[in-house]
Amino acid sequence: IASTEPFKREWESNLRQAVRKDIRRVVANPEDIRRYTVEFYQLASSVSKASGGQ
């Protein structure tokens, strides 16, 4: 899991419980996370439209 906040760790235990898996956190550049988030949601939207979704 990539994070831009290396010292904020409170959310990790909640995520571990939600996904029921161990996680490994890495620190990432905020601009990289923003770019990949936009790409992910654009791809998800394209797939949804191609499969007949909204």
Backbone as CSV, one residue per row, in Angstrom:
resi,resn,N_x,N_y,N_z,CA_x,CA_y,CA_z,C_x,C_y,C_z
1,ILE,0.854,-1.162,0.000,0.000,0.000,0.000,0.902,1.227,0.000
2,ALA,0.663,2.139,-0.929,1.455,3.365,-1.016,0.777,4.476,-0.219
3,SER,1.585,5.229,0.487,1.088,6.340,1.293,2.028,7.525,1.132
4,THR,1.483,8.716,1.249,2.318,9.917,1.211,2.619,10.421,2.615
5,GLU,2.058,9.760,3.610,2.200,10.174,5.007,2.967,9.113,5.800
6,PRO,4.286,9.202,5.866,5.062,8.144,6.514,4.834,8.014,8.018
7,PHE,4.321,9.044,8.667,4.177,8.992,10.117,2.740,8.764,10.579
8,LYS,1.803,8.682,9.657,0.409,8.391,10.008,0.161,6.920,9.738
9,ARG,-0.019,6.153,10.816,-0.135,4.704,10.681,-1.417,4.145,11.292
10,GLU,-2.284,5.017,11.819,-3.470,4.552,12.529,-4.373,3.683,11.651
11,TRP,-4.420,3.961,10.381,-5.329,3.285,9.457,-4.884,1.872,9.104
12,GLU,-3.631,1.535,9.344,-3.100,0.246,8.902,-3.828,-0.944,9.524
13,SER,-4.080,-0.905,10.819,-4.746,-2.046,11.456,-6.174,-2.204,10.941
14,ASN,-6.862,-1.091,10.692,-8.216,-1.168,10.132,-8.201,-1.791,8.740
15,LEU,-7.246,-1.401,7.926,-7.153,-1.956,6.576,-6.808,-3.438,6.620
16,ARG,-5.875,-3.800,7.497,-5.500,-5.212,7.648,-6.717,-6.070,7.990
17,GLN,-7.547,-5.577,8.900,-8.759,-6.305,9.282,-9.756,-6.359,8.129
18,ALA,-9.890,-5.274,7.386,-10.864,-5.223,6.292,-10.508,-6.176,5.160
19,VAL,-9.218,-6.242,4.812,-8.812,-7.098,3.683,-8.392,-8.488,4.133
20,ARG,-8.241,-8.653,5.446,-7.828,-9.937,6.035,-6.541,-10.467,5.419
21,LYS,-5.603,-9.554,5.229,-4.287,-9.910,4.698,-3.254,-9.004,5.340
22,ASP,-2.018,-9.467,5.336,-0.937,-8.596,5.767,-0.730,-7.542,4.692
23,ILE,-0.337,-6.362,5.115,-0.041,-5.311,4.152,1.380,-4.829,4.369
24,ARG,1.954,-4.299,3.318,3.278,-3.689,3.403,3.124,-2.264,2.895
25,ARG,3.466,-1.314,3.725,3.299,0.092,3.376,4.599,0.646,2.834
26,VAL,4.489,1.424,1.764,5.638,2.116,1.197,5.291,3.592,1.090
27,VAL,6.300,4.431,1.138,6.097,5.866,0.994,6.255,6.210,-0.481
28,ALA,5.309,6.983,-0.991,5.318,7.334,-2.405,5.195,8.843,-2.586
29,ASN,5.615,9.285,-3.737,5.502,10.680,-4.123,4.014,11.018,-4.293
30,PRO,3.528,12.104,-3.685,2.111,12.463,-3.803,1.651,12.630,-5.256
31,GLU,2.499,13.170,-6.098,2.137,13.351,-7.506,1.957,12.007,-8.206
32,ASP,2.782,11.025,-7.870,2.630,9.687,-8.452,1.297,9.068,-8.045
33,ILE,0.942,9.197,-6.778,-0.331,8.644,-6.311,-1.494,9.330,-7.015
34,ARG,-1.436,10.644,-7.153,-2.497,11.373,-7.850,-2.624,10.883,-9.289
35,ARG,-1.503,10.756,-9.986,-1.523,10.333,-11.388,-2.100,8.922,-11.532
36,TYR,-1.651,7.992,-10.686,-2.143,6.617,-10.774,-3.608,6.505,-10.363
37,THR,-4.051,7.336,-9.432,-5.459,7.329,-9.035,-6.336,7.758,-10.207
38,VAL,-5.933,8.823,-10.888,-6.685,9.282,-12.064,-6.706,8.194,-13.126
39,GLU,-5.564,7.578,-13.419,-5.499,6.512,-14.422,-6.390,5.337,-14.038
40,PHE,-6.369,4.950,-12.774,-7.181,3.821,-12.317,-8.663,4.085,-12.537
41,TYR,-9.141,5.251,-12.107,-10.564,5.536,-12.230,-10.986,5.758,-13.674
42,GLN,-10.106,6.274,-14.522,-10.431,6.385,-15.943,-10.563,4.998,-16.559
43,LEU,-9.664,4.090,-16.216,-9.733,2.725,-16.730,-10.992,2.029,-16.220
44,ALA,-11.287,2.174,-14.938,-12.482,1.547,-14.365,-13.741,2.067,-15.052
45,SER,-13.785,3.349,-15.341,-14.939,3.931,-16.026,-15.061,3.383,-17.441
46,SER,-13.947,3.260,-18.140,-13.957,2.718,-19.502,-14.438,1.278,-19.514
47,VAL,-13.967,0.477,-18.574,-14.379,-0.929,-18.493,-15.868,-1.015,-18.187
48,SER,-16.339,-0.184,-17.275,-17.756,-0.184,-16.916,-18.622,0.178,-18.119
49,LYS,-18.226,1.199,-18.861,-18.987,1.607,-20.045,-18.953,0.524,-21.115
50,ALA,-17.811,-0.120,-21.297,-17.685,-1.169,-22.312,-18.541,-2.384,-21.975
51,SER,-18.762,-2.621,-20.687,-19.562,-3.784,-20.294,-21.039,-3.434,-20.111
52,GLY,-21.415,-2.231,-20.517,-22.822,-1.840,-20.466,-23.237,-1.131,-19.205
53,GLY,-22.282,-0.784,-18.353,-22.602,-0.065,-17.116,-22.764,1.416,-17.373
54,GLN,-22.993,2.155,-16.323,-23.187,3.597,-16.428,-21.882,4.310,-16.489
